[in-house]
Amino acid sequence: MTRRILVTTSFLLGYLSISFSFAAEISTGKAEDVGISSERLQRINTAMQTLSSPR
C-alpha cells in the first residue's frame, strides 16, 4: 500500500511539473488581439465568478 501511494504521488508531482513548464510558455496579450472584446471577456469573467462562488 505504501509503495502504491509513493508511485501515485511521484506520478502526480511529475505531471504537475510538466504541466507548469508548458504553462510558463504561454504568452499573454490583449483580448482584442485574439478577436474577443474586453467587455465580453469581463461579462464572461463575472458569470464564471458568480457560478463558482459558494452559496
N, C-alpha and C positions, 0 to 999 in steps of 0.2 A: 504494500500500500504506500509506503514512504517513497519508494522508487517511482511509483506512478505519479505521485504529487510532484516530485523533483523533475521528472521528464516533462510533465504538463507545464509547470512553472517556467522551465527553461525554454520550451517552445513558445509560450506566450511572450516572454521577455524578448526573445529573438524576433518574433513577429512585430512587436511594437517598435523595436529599434529600427527595423527595416522600414516600417510604415512612416515613422517620424523622419527618417532620412529622405524619403521621397517627398514628404510634405514640405520639407525645407526648400525644395527646388521650385515650388510653385510661386510664380510671380504675382504681384498684385497690380491693380490698375483701377481706373475709373469705370463705373458701371456703363457709362455711355460708350466706352471703348469696345465693349463686347455686345452692344445692342440692347441694353436694358436701361431704362430711365432710373435716375436716382430716386424719384418719387415712388415709382412702382416697387423698387427694391426696399424702400422704407416701409411701405404698406405690407409687403411680404414679411419683413422682419417683425413688425408689430403683431401680425397674425400668428406667426410662429411663437413669439413670446407669450401671447395670450393662451395658445394651446398647451404650452409646456409649463405654465405656472401652476403651482399646487392650488387645489380648490378647497 
